[in-house]
Amino acid sequence: MHVSIDSFPNAPHGWSIEIAQAVAKSDGISMSDEHWQLIGALQEYYKKVDHPKLRQVKDALDEKFHMQGGIKYLHQVVPDGPVAEGCKLAGLDVPAGAVDHSFGSVA
């Protein structure tokens, strides 16, 4: 996949490929075509649905990537979570519940 800003017509204002690459690098992710496809799919979905719920995003990704194995496939591409990490890379708000802030907490 040739990655250019034209490949992301639904990108949020202020998002850029360079920002996504910097976020990926800081999170230890080596970007692949699959990552860019996930970013594009998330940006497209968020353009259609304002403030989607976690289940809605998961269902949309499962449908979009059905031929590759759906959400299970995406968990192989992004082990930290295709919704949480994908939204972070795509410059989108992470839906409530996608990140467990209590994980590893001693409080």
MOPAC internal coordinates of N, CA, C and O (Angstrom, degrees):
PM7 1SCF
backbone

  N    0.0000 0     0.00 0     0.00 0    0    0    0
  C    1.4610 1     0.00 0     0.00 0    1    0    0
  C    1.5212 1   108.88 1     0.00 0    2    1    0
  O    1.2310 1   121.07 1   -56.27 1    3    2    1
  N    1.3119 1   115.56 1   123.73 1    3    2    1
  C    1.4602 1   120.37 1   174.55 1    5    3    2
  C    1.5209 1   107.64 1   -77.45 1    6    5    3
  O    1.2310 1   120.54 1   -58.79 1    7    6    5
  N    1.3120 1   116.58 1   121.21 1    7    6    5
  C    1.4596 1   120.77 1  -176.11 1    9    7    6
  C    1.5250 1   109.82 1   -96.78 1   10    9    7
  O    1.2310 1   121.57 1   -66.08 1   11   10    9
  N    1.3286 1   114.61 1   113.92 1   11   10    9
  C    1.4591 1   121.25 1   174.09 1   13   11   10
  C    1.5171 1   107.43 1  -140.92 1   14   13   11
  O    1.2310 1   120.39 1   -20.10 1   15   14   13
  N    1.2902 1   116.86 1   159.90 1   15   14   13
  C    1.4619 1   120.50 1  -178.99 1   17   15   14
  C    1.5293 1   110.97 1   -58.65 1   18   17   15
  O    1.2310 1   120.26 1   152.38 1   19   18   17
  N    1.3267 1   117.11 1   -27.62 1   19   18   17
  C    1.4726 1   121.35 1   177.46 1   21   19   18
  C    1.5287 1   112.00 1   -65.24 1   22   21   19
  O    1.2310 1   120.69 1   159.32 1   23   22   21
  N    1.3376 1   116.28 1   -20.68 1   23   22   21
  C    1.4587 1   120.98 1   178.70 1   25   23   22
  C    1.5262 1   112.04 1   -75.39 1   26   25   23
  O    1.2310 1   120.54 1   173.36 1   27   26   25
  N    1.3448 1   116.57 1    -6.64 1   27   26   25
  C    1.4651 1   121.72 1  -175.59 1   29   27   26
  C    1.5273 1   110.52 1  -129.16 1   30   29   27
  O    1.2310 1   120.50 1  -111.86 1   31   30   29
  N    1.3482 1   116.64 1    68.14 1   31   30   29
  C    1.4667 1   120.00 1  -176.92 1   33   31   30
  C    1.5267 1   113.83 1   -67.25 1   34   33   31
  O    1.2310 1   119.92 1   164.64 1   35   34   33
  N    1.3314 1   117.75 1   -15.36 1   35   34   33
  C    1.4632 1   121.54 1  -178.42 1   37   35   34
  C    1.5230 1   112.66 1  -104.98 1   38   37   35
  O    1.2310 1   120.60 1  -165.30 1   39   38   37
  N    1.3223 1   116.45 1    14.70 1   39   38   37
  C    1.4647 1   120.34 1  -178.15 1   41   39   38
  C    1.5270 1   110.79 1   -62.32 1   42   41   39
  O    1.2310 1   120.80 1   -39.41 1   43   42   41
  N    1.3388 1   116.07 1   140.59 1   43   42   41
  C    1.4667 1   118.55 1   177.60 1   45   43   42
  C    1.5285 1   110.82 1   -68.78 1   46   45   43
  O    1.2310 1   121.03 1   -23.79 1   47   46   45
  N    1.3030 1   115.63 1   156.21 1   47   46   45
  C    1.4672 1   121.34 1   178.72 1   49   47   46
  C    1.5270 1   109.66 1   -56.96 1   50   49   47
  O    1.2310 1   120.64 1   -47.74 1   51   50   49
  N    1.3119 1   116.38 1   132.26 1   51   50   49
  C    1.4573 1   121.65 1   177.87 1   53   51   50
  C    1.5190 1   114.30 1    90.53 1   54   53   51
  O    1.2310 1   119.76 1   170.95 1   55   54   53
  N    1.3397 1   118.06 1    -9.05 1   55   54   53
  C    1.4612 1   121.05 1   179.17 1   57   55   54
  C    1.5216 1   109.12 1   -82.04 1   58   57   55
  O    1.2310 1   120.35 1   -33.86 1   59   58   57
  N    1.3140 1   116.94 1   146.14 1   59   58   57
  C    1.4623 1   120.87 1   174.53 1   61   59   58
  C    1.5279 1   109.49 1  -146.31 1   62   61   59
  O    1.2310 1   120.98 1   -17.99 1   63   62   61
  N    1.2952 1   115.73 1   162.01 1   63   62   61
  C    1.4605 1   121.86 1   176.97 1   65   63   62
  C    1.5228 1   109.51 1   -60.65 1   66   65   63
  O    1.2310 1   120.74 1   141.39 1   67   66   65
  N    1.3287 1   116.19 1   -38.61 1   67   66   65
  C    1.4606 1   120.99 1  -179.36 1   69   67   66
  C    1.5313 1   111.20 1   -64.24 1   70   69   67
  O    1.2310 1   120.58 1   140.27 1   71   70   69
  N    1.3173 1   116.49 1   -39.73 1   71   70   69
  C    1.4688 1   120.20 1   177.65 1   73   71   70
  C    1.5296 1   109.50 1   -64.09 1   74   73   71
  O    1.2310 1   120.33 1   134.76 1   75   74   73
  N    1.3199 1   116.97 1   -45.24 1   75   74   73
  C    1.4673 1   120.87 1   179.14 1   77   75   74
  C    1.5274 1   110.45 1   -60.04 1   78   77   75
  O    1.2310 1   120.50 1   138.33 1   79   78   77
  N    1.3209 1   116.65 1   -41.67 1   79   78   77
  C    1.4633 1   120.26 1   179.78 1   81   79   78
  C    1.5318 1   110.86 1   -66.21 1   82   81   79
  O    1.2310 1   120.04 1   141.67 1   83   82   81
  N    1.3215 1   117.54 1   -38.33 1   83   82   81
  C    1.4621 1   120.91 1   178.45 1   85   83   82
  C    1.5269 1   111.01 1   -66.36 1   86   85   83
  O    1.2310 1   120.41 1   138.12 1   87   86   85
  N    1.3375 1   116.83 1   -41.88 1   87   86   85
  C    1.4655 1   121.01 1   177.86 1   89   87   86
  C    1.5307 1   109.25 1   -62.80 1   90   89   87
  O    1.2310 1   120.86 1   134.53 1   91   90   89
  N    1.3266 1   115.97 1   -45.47 1   91   90   89
  C    1.4641 1   120.70 1   179.64 1   93   91   90
  C    1.5251 1   110.50 1   -59.25 1   94   93   91
  O    1.2310 1   120.52 1   133.61 1   95   94   93
  N    1.3047 1   116.61 1   -46.39 1   95   94   93
  C    1.4698 1   120.71 1  -179.16 1   97   95   94
  C    1.5261 1   110.62 1   -60.90 1   98   97   95
  O    1.2310 1   120.34 1   135.23 1   99   98   97
  N    1.3287 1   116.95 1   -44.77 1   99   98   97
  C    1.4686 1   119.78 1  -178.91 1  101   99   98
  C    1.5288 1   111.74 1   -67.28 1  102  101   99
  O    1.2310 1   120.27 1   155.95 1  103  102  101
  N    1.3360 1   117.09 1   -24.05 1  103  102  101
  C    1.4631 1   121.53 1   178.68 1  105  103  102
  C    1.5305 1   112.23 1   -96.61 1  106  105  103
  O    1.2310 1   120.29 1  -173.89 1  107  106  105
  N    1.3347 1   117.05 1     6.11 1  107  106  105
  C    1.4581 1   121.19 1   177.41 1  109  107  106
  C    1.5150 1   114.84 1    73.43 1  110  109  107
  O    1.2310 1   120.63 1  -152.07 1  111  110  109
  N    1.3366 1   116.40 1    27.93 1  111  110  109
  C    1.4644 1   121.45 1  -179.01 1  113  111  110
  C    1.5258 1   109.80 1  -104.89 1  114  113  111
  O    1.2310 1   121.28 1   -49.55 1  115  114  113
  N    1.3268 1   115.16 1   130.45 1  115  114  113
  C    1.4556 1   121.24 1   173.28 1  117  115  114
  C    1.5275 1   106.81 1   -95.37 1  118  117  115
  O    1.2310 1   120.55 1   -69.12 1  119  118  117
  N    1.3176 1   116.56 1   110.88 1  119  118  117
  C    1.4685 1   121.34 1  -173.59 1  121  119  118
  C    1.5248 1   111.56 1   -65.25 1  122  121  119
  O    1.2310 1   121.75 1   -43.23 1  123  122  121
  N    1.3367 1   114.26 1   136.77 1  123  122  121
  C    1.4614 1   122.24 1   177.65 1  125  123  122
  C    1.5280 1   107.98 1  -128.70 1  126  125  123
  O    1.2310 1   120.76 1    -4.57 1  127  126  125
  N    1.3167 1   116.15 1   175.43 1  127  126  125
  C    1.4626 1   120.60 1   176.41 1  129  127  126
  C    1.5256 1   110.86 1   -56.33 1  130  129  127
  O    1.2310 1   120.97 1   142.16 1  131  130  129
  N    1.3312 1   115.75 1   -37.84 1  131  130  129
  C    1.4662 1   120.02 1  -179.12 1  133  131  130
  C    1.5289 1   111.48 1   -62.53 1  134  133  131
  O    1.2310 1   120.41 1   140.86 1  135  134  133
  N    1.3305 1   116.82 1   -39.14 1  135  134  133
  C    1.4706 1   120.53 1   177.69 1  137  135  134
  C    1.5247 1   110.59 1   -63.73 1  138  137  135
  O    1.2310 1   120.33 1   136.11 1  139  138  137
  N    1.3206 1   116.97 1   -43.89 1  139  138  137
  C    1.4722 1   120.60 1  -179.81 1  141  139  138
  C    1.5295 1   110.47 1   -65.70 1  142  141  139
  O    1.2310 1   120.30 1   142.78 1  143  142  141
  N    1.3416 1   117.03 1   -37.22 1  143  142  141
  C    1.4649 1   120.05 1   177.16 1  145  143  142
  C    1.5242 1   110.72 1   -64.62 1  146  145  143
  O    1.2310 1   120.28 1   139.81 1  147  146  145
  N    1.3337 1   117.07 1   -40.19 1  147  146  145
  C    1.4601 1   121.29 1   177.23 1  149  147  146
  C    1.5258 1   110.67 1   -62.86 1  150  149  147
  O    1.2310 1   120.27 1   135.32 1  151  150  149
  N    1.3193 1   117.09 1   -44.68 1  151  150  149
  C    1.4667 1   121.54 1   178.67 1  153  151  150
  C    1.5242 1   110.25 1   -59.19 1  154  153  151
  O    1.2310 1   120.61 1   132.01 1  155  154  153
  N    1.3362 1   116.43 1   -47.99 1  155  154  153
  C    1.4609 1   120.20 1   179.55 1  157  155  154
  C    1.5166 1   112.41 1   -61.18 1  158  157  155
  O    1.2310 1   120.46 1   139.07 1  159  158  157
  N    1.3269 1   116.73 1   -40.93 1  159  158  157
  C    1.4700 1   120.73 1  -179.87 1  161  159  158
  C    1.5263 1   110.85 1   -65.92 1  162  161  159
  O    1.2310 1   120.33 1   137.57 1  163  162  161
  N    1.3310 1   116.97 1   -42.43 1  163  162  161
  C    1.4586 1   120.04 1   178.91 1  165  163  162
  C    1.5240 1   111.56 1   -64.92 1  166  165  163
  O    1.2310 1   120.81 1   135.78 1  167  166  165
  N    1.3185 1   116.07 1   -44.22 1  167  166  165
  C    1.4745 1   119.37 1   179.79 1  169  167  166
  C    1.5332 1   110.48 1   -62.81 1  170  169  167
  O    1.2310 1   120.29 1   139.96 1  171  170  169
  N    1.3143 1   117.05 1   -40.04 1  171  170  169
  C    1.4628 1   121.16 1   178.46 1  173  171  170
  C    1.5357 1   110.37 1   -63.01 1  174  173  171
  O    1.2310 1   120.44 1   135.33 1  175  174  173
  N    1.3257 1   116.77 1   -44.67 1  175  174  173
  C    1.4618 1   120.61 1  -178.72 1  177  175  174
  C    1.5298 1   111.23 1   -65.42 1  178  177  175
  O    1.2310 1   120.63 1   136.01 1  179  178  177
  N    1.3215 1   116.40 1   -43.99 1  179  178  177
  C    1.4661 1   120.15 1  -179.61 1  181  179  178
  C    1.5246 1   111.79 1   -65.86 1  182  181  179
  O    1.2310 1   120.08 1   154.12 1  183  182  181
  N    1.3227 1   117.45 1   -25.88 1  183  182  181
  C    1.4711 1   120.92 1   175.92 1  185  183  182
  C    1.5272 1   110.37 1   -68.00 1  186  185  183
  O    1.2310 1   120.72 1   147.46 1  187  186  185
  N    1.3357 1   116.23 1   -32.54 1  187  186  185
  C    1.4664 1   121.67 1  -177.98 1  189  187  186
  C    1.5286 1   112.42 1   -85.75 1  190  189  187
  O    1.2310 1   120.33 1   144.62 1  191  190  189
  N    1.3501 1   116.98 1   -35.38 1  191  190  189
  C    1.4661 1   121.98 1  -173.09 1  193  191  190
  C    1.5279 1   109.30 1  -121.23 1  194  193  191
  O    1.2310 1   120.85 1   -63.16 1  195  194  193
  N    1.3123 1   115.98 1   116.84 1  195  194  193
  C    1.4592 1   121.20 1  -179.31 1  197  195  194
  C    1.5310 1   109.80 1   -80.53 1  198  197  195
  O    1.2310 1   119.96 1   -55.82 1  199  198  197
  N    1.3086 1   117.68 1   124.18 1  199  198  197
  C    1.4718 1   124.42 1   178.64 1  201  199  198
  C    1.5285 1   112.75 1    53.41 1  202  201  199
  O    1.2310 1   120.32 1  -120.17 1  203  202  201
  N    1.3483 1   116.99 1    59.83 1  203  202  201
  C    1.4635 1   119.12 1  -178.90 1  205  203  202
  C    1.5307 1   111.96 1   -68.87 1  206  205  203
  O    1.2310 1   121.54 1   -24.88 1  207  206  205
  N    1.3120 1   114.67 1   155.12 1  207  206  205
  C    1.4648 1   122.52 1   175.66 1  209  207  206
  C    1.5326 1   108.40 1   -82.77 1  210  209  207
  O    1.2310 1   120.92 1   -21.63 1  211  210  209
  N    1.3198 1   115.85 1   158.37 1  211  210  209
  C    1.4617 1   121.57 1  -178.49 1  213  211  210
  C    1.5298 1   111.54 1   -53.89 1  214  213  211
  O    1.2310 1   119.62 1   131.99 1  215  214  213
  N    1.3153 1   118.33 1   -48.01 1  215  214  213
  C    1.4612 1   121.71 1  -178.57 1  217  215  214
  C    1.5307 1   110.79 1   -60.17 1  218  217  215
  O    1.2310 1   120.18 1   140.65 1  219  218  217
  N    1.3293 1   117.26 1   -39.35 1  219  218  217
  C    1.4677 1   120.47 1   179.47 1  221  219  218
  C    1.5292 1   110.64 1   -62.52 1  222  221  219
  O    1.2310 1   120.59 1   136.46 1  223  222  221
  N    1.3205 1   116.47 1   -43.54 1  223  222  221
  C    1.4684 1   120.81 1  -178.94 1  225  223  222
  C    1.5263 1   109.70 1   -66.05 1  226  225  223
  O    1.2310 1   120.23 1   134.31 1  227  226  225
  N    1.3291 1   117.16 1   -45.69 1  227  226  225
  C    1.4685 1   120.49 1   179.06 1  229  227  226
  C    1.5250 1   110.80 1   -59.64 1  230  229  227
  O    1.2310 1   120.62 1   135.22 1  231  230  229
  N    1.3270 1   116.42 1   -44.78 1  231  230  229
  C    1.4685 1   120.14 1  -179.85 1  233  231  230
  C    1.5283 1   111.29 1   -63.19 1  234  233  231
  O    1.2310 1   120.47 1   138.80 1  235  234  233
  N    1.3283 1   116.70 1   -41.20 1  235  234  233
  C    1.4688 1   120.81 1   179.80 1  237  235  234
  C    1.5300 1   110.50 1   -64.85 1  238  237  235
  O    1.2310 1   120.25 1   137.90 1  239  238  237
  N    1.3310 1   117.12 1   -42.10 1  239  238  237
  C    1.4640 1   120.21 1   178.56 1  241  239  238
  C    1.5234 1   111.07 1   -67.95 1  242  241  239
  O    1.2310 1   120.48 1   140.47 1  243  242  241
  N    1.3301 1   116.69 1   -39.53 1  243  242  241
  C    1.4603 1   120.79 1   178.53 1  245  243  242
  C    1.5276 1   110.04 1   -59.79 1  246  245  243
  O    1.2310 1   120.70 1   138.99 1  247  246  245
  N    1.3216 1   116.26 1   -41.01 1  247  246  245
  C    1.4636 1   120.96 1   178.86 1  249  247  246
  C    1.5336 1   111.29 1   -70.74 1  250  249  247
  O    1.2310 1   120.23 1   134.08 1  251  250  249
  N    1.3157 1   117.16 1   -45.92 1  251  250  249
  C    1.4676 1   121.92 1  -177.19 1  253  251  250
  C    1.5317 1   111.63 1   -61.59 1  254  253  251
  O    1.2310 1   120.56 1   141.36 1  255  254  253
  N    1.3360 1   116.53 1   -38.64 1  255  254  253
  C    1.4626 1   121.62 1  -176.38 1  257  255  254
  C    1.5293 1   112.05 1  -106.30 1  258  257  255
  O    1.2310 1   120.81 1  -156.11 1  259  258  257
  N    1.3316 1   116.06 1    23.89 1  259  258  257
  C    1.4618 1   122.39 1  -177.45 1  261  259  258
  C    1.5330 1   112.32 1   -54.45 1  262  261  259
  O    1.2310 1   120.15 1   134.88 1  263  262  261
  N    1.3029 1   117.31 1   -45.12 1  263  262  261
  C    1.4693 1   121.49 1  -176.04 1  265  263  262
  C    1.5301 1   112.33 1   -64.41 1  266  265  263
  O    1.2310 1   120.15 1   153.59 1  267  266  265
  N    1.3315 1   117.33 1   -26.41 1  267  266  265
  C    1.4640 1   120.95 1   179.30 1  269  267  266
  C    1.5311 1   111.75 1   -91.04 1  270  269  267
  O    1.2310 1   119.92 1   167.42 1  271  270  269
  N    1.3317 1   117.75 1   -12.58 1  271  270  269
  C    1.4558 1   120.33 1  -179.28 1  273  271  270
  C    1.5227 1   113.12 1   125.46 1  274  273  271
  O    1.2310 1   120.87 1  -173.67 1  275  274  273
  N    1.3267 1   115.93 1     6.33 1  275  274  273
  C    1.4649 1   120.64 1   174.49 1  277  275  274
  C    1.5123 1   114.30 1    66.34 1  278  277  275
  O    1.2310 1   121.06 1    35.65 1  279  278  277
  N    1.3195 1   115.58 1  -144.35 1  279  278  277
  C    1.4575 1   121.79 1  -173.89 1  281  279  278
  C    1.5301 1   111.14 1   -65.34 1  282  281  279
  O    1.2310 1   120.03 1   149.09 1  283  282  281
  N    1.3444 1   117.54 1   -30.91 1  283  282  281
  C    1.4764 1   120.23 1   176.99 1  285  283  282
  C    1.5215 1   110.21 1   -63.21 1  286  285  283
  O    1.2310 1   120.55 1   137.41 1  287  286  285
  N    1.3171 1   116.56 1   -42.59 1  287  286  285
  C    1.4689 1   121.89 1   176.22 1  289  287  286
  C    1.5313 1   109.95 1   -59.82 1  290  289  287
  O    1.2310 1   120.48 1   135.23 1  291  290  289
  N    1.3187 1   116.69 1   -44.77 1  291  290  289
  C    1.4630 1   120.36 1  -177.87 1  293  291  290
  C    1.5261 1   111.88 1   -66.10 1  294  293  291
  O    1.2310 1   119.98 1   149.94 1  295  294  293
  N    1.3187 1   117.64 1   -30.06 1  295  294  293
  C    1.4699 1   120.09 1   175.74 1  297  295  294
  C    1.5276 1   110.82 1   -68.36 1  298  297  295
  O    1.2310 1   119.62 1   154.98 1  299  298  297
  N    1.3221 1   118.34 1   -25.02 1  299  298  297
  C    1.4611 1   121.34 1   174.15 1  301  299  298
  C    1.5287 1   110.16 1   -74.59 1  302  301  299
  O    1.2310 1   120.67 1   143.24 1  303  302  301
  N    1.3295 1   116.32 1   -36.76 1  303  302  301
  C    1.4680 1   121.79 1   179.51 1  305  303  302
  C    1.5297 1   110.38 1   -71.71 1  306  305  303
  O    1.2310 1   121.06 1   137.54 1  307  306  305
  N    1.3438 1   115.58 1   -42.46 1  307  306  305
  C    1.4681 1   121.76 1  -177.09 1  309  307  306
  C    1.5290 1   107.75 1  -129.95 1  310  309  307
  O    1.2310 1   120.21 1   -95.82 1  311  310  309
  N    1.3381 1   117.21 1    84.18 1  311  310  309
  C    1.4613 1   120.48 1  -177.16 1  313  311  310
  C    1.5364 1   114.38 1   -58.89 1  314  313  311
  O    1.2310 1   119.60 1   153.02 1  315  314  313
  N    1.3145 1   118.37 1   -26.98 1  315  314  313
  C    1.4656 1   120.95 1   178.88 1  317  315  314
  C    1.5256 1   112.34 1   -76.41 1  318  317  315
  O    1.2310 1   120.48 1   179.72 1  319  318  317
  N    1.3140 1   116.70 1    -0.28 1  319  318  317
  C    1.4601 1   120.87 1   176.52 1  321  319  318
  C    1.5072 1   112.05 1   116.20 1  322  321  319
  O    1.2310 1   120.52 1   -64.47 1  323  322  321
  N    1.3302 1   116.62 1   115.53 1  323  322  321
  C    1.4555 1   119.90 1  -178.01 1  325  323  322
  C    1.5264 1   113.43 1   -63.69 1  326  325  323
  O    1.2310 1   119.71 1   151.40 1  327  326  325
  N    1.3181 1   118.15 1   -28.60 1  327  326  325
  C    1.4610 1   119.36 1   179.65 1  329  327  326
  C    1.5281 1   109.54 1   -81.01 1  330  329  327
  O    1.2310 1   120.21 1   125.28 1  331  330  329
  N    1.3230 1   117.20 1   -54.72 1  331  330  329
  C    1.4682 1   120.54 1  -176.93 1  333  331  330
  C    1.5287 1   111.62 1   -62.46 1  334  333  331
  O    1.2310 1   120.28 1   125.01 1  335  334  333
  N    1.3103 1   117.06 1   -54.99 1  335  334  333
  C    1.4678 1   120.56 1  -177.88 1  337  335  334
  C    1.5159 1   110.54 1   -71.72 1  338  337  335
  O    1.2310 1   120.27 1   141.92 1  339  338  337
  N    1.3345 1   117.09 1   -38.08 1  339  338  337
  C    1.4608 1   120.63 1   178.93 1  341  339  338
  C    1.5117 1   111.82 1   -60.67 1  342  341  339
  O    1.2310 1   120.52 1   134.82 1  343  342  341
  N    1.3314 1   116.62 1   -45.18 1  343  342  341
  C    1.4731 1   120.06 1   178.54 1  345  343  342
  C    1.5199 1   110.69 1   -63.65 1  346  345  343
  O    1.2310 1   120.79 1   140.53 1  347  346  345
  N    1.3157 1   116.09 1   -39.47 1  347  346  345
  C    1.4679 1   120.18 1   178.57 1  349  347  346
  C    1.5364 1   110.26 1   -60.24 1  350  349  347
  O    1.2310 1   120.77 1   133.70 1  351  350  349
  N    1.3221 1   116.14 1   -46.30 1  351  350  349
  C    1.4707 1   120.92 1   179.10 1  353  351  350
  C    1.5284 1   111.74 1   -66.44 1  354  353  351
  O    1.2310 1   120.69 1   146.63 1  355  354  353
  N    1.3338 1   116.28 1   -33.37 1  355  354  353
  C    1.4656 1   121.28 1  -176.27 1  357  355  354
  C    1.5288 1   113.04 1   -85.27 1  358  357  355
  O    1.2310 1   120.41 1   176.50 1  359  358  357
  N    1.3304 1   116.82 1    -3.50 1  359  358  357
  C    1.4643 1   119.96 1   179.42 1  361  359  358
  C    1.5200 1   113.12 1    75.32 1  362  361  359
  O    1.2310 1   120.65 1  -150.14 1  363  362  361
  N    1.3341 1   116.36 1    29.86 1  363  362  361
  C    1.4615 1   121.91 1  -175.35 1  365  363  362
  C    1.5284 1   110.43 1  -115.28 1  366  365  363
  O    1.2310 1   120.73 1   -22.58 1  367  366  365
  N    1.3287 1   116.21 1   157.42 1  367  366  365
  C    1.4593 1   121.18 1   175.14 1  369  367  366
  C    1.5257 1   108.86 1   -68.37 1  370  369  367
  O    1.2310 1   121.38 1   -47.40 1  371  370  369
  N    1.3145 1   114.96 1   132.60 1  371  370  369
  C    1.4584 1   120.88 1   177.78 1  373  371  370
  C    1.5219 1   108.07 1   -78.92 1  374  373  371
  O    1.2310 1   119.59 1   -51.63 1  375  374  373
  N    1.3378 1   118.39 1   128.37 1  375  374  373
  C    1.4668 1   119.98 1   179.69 1  377  375  374
  C    1.5272 1   111.65 1   -61.99 1  378  377  375
  O    1.2310 1   120.73 1   -31.80 1  379  378  377
  N    1.3139 1   116.21 1   148.20 1  379  378  377
  C    1.4562 1   121.31 1   177.50 1  381  379  378
  C    1.5193 1   109.80 1   -56.01 1  382  381  379
  O    1.2310 1   120.89 1   -43.66 1  383  382  381
  N    1.3177 1   115.89 1   136.34 1  383  382  381
  C    1.4572 1   120.90 1   178.24 1  385  383  382
  C    1.5131 1   114.47 1    92.40 1  386  385  383
  O    1.2310 1   119.81 1   170.86 1  387  386  385
  N    1.3368 1   117.97 1    -9.14 1  387  386  385
  C    1.4645 1   120.25 1  -178.96 1  389  387  386
  C    1.5221 1   111.55 1   -76.82 1  390  389  387
  O    1.2310 1   120.67 1   157.38 1  391  390  389
  N    1.3273 1   116.32 1   -22.62 1  391  390  389
  C    1.4568 1   121.44 1   179.80 1  393  391  390
  C    1.5167 1   107.66 1  -122.84 1  394  393  391
  O    1.2310 1   120.74 1   -52.22 1  395  394  393
  N    1.3300 1   116.19 1   127.78 1  395  394  393
  C    1.4572 1   120.78 1   178.31 1  397  395  394
  C    1.5232 1   108.12 1   -93.33 1  398  397  395
  O    1.2310 1   120.76 1   -80.80 1  399  398  397
  N    1.3262 1   116.16 1    99.20 1  399  398  397
  C    1.4602 1   120.85 1  -177.75 1  401  399  398
  C    1.5203 1   112.66 1   -70.09 1  402  401  399
  O    1.2310 1   119.82 1   163.43 1  403  402  401
  N    1.3192 1   117.95 1   -16.57 1  403  402  401
  C    1.4656 1   120.27 1  -178.51 1  405  403  402
  C    1.5141 1   112.29 1   -86.65 1  406  405  403
  O    1.2310 1   119.81 1   168.84 1  407  406  405
  N    1.3187 1   117.97 1   -11.16 1  407  406  405
  C    1.4590 1   121.60 1  -176.87 1  409  407  406
  C    1.5181 1   109.26 1   -59.43 1  410  409  407
  O    1.2310 1   120.62 1   -54.85 1  411  410  409
  N    1.3088 1   116.41 1   125.15 1  411  410  409
  C    1.4487 1   121.41 1   177.54 1  413  411  410
  C    1.5102 1   113.06 1    81.92 1  414  413  411
  O    1.2310 1   119.76 1  -178.98 1  415  414  413
  N    1.3056 1   118.07 1     1.02 1  415  414  413
  C    1.4484 1   121.72 1  -178.93 1  417  415  414
  C    1.5203 1   110.74 1   -71.94 1  418  417  415
  O    1.2310 1   120.87 1   -36.72 1  419  418  417
  N    1.3199 1   115.95 1   143.28 1  419  418  417
  C    1.4605 1   120.35 1   176.09 1  421  419  418
  C    1.5183 1   110.80 1  -104.98 1  422  421  419
  O    1.2310 1   120.99 1   178.59 1  423  422  421
  N    1.3303 1   115.71 1    -1.41 1  423  422  421
  C    1.4646 1   120.29 1  -178.81 1  425  423  422
  C    1.5109 1   111.68 1   -79.94 1  426  425  423
  O    1.2310 1   120.10 1   180.00 1  427  426  425

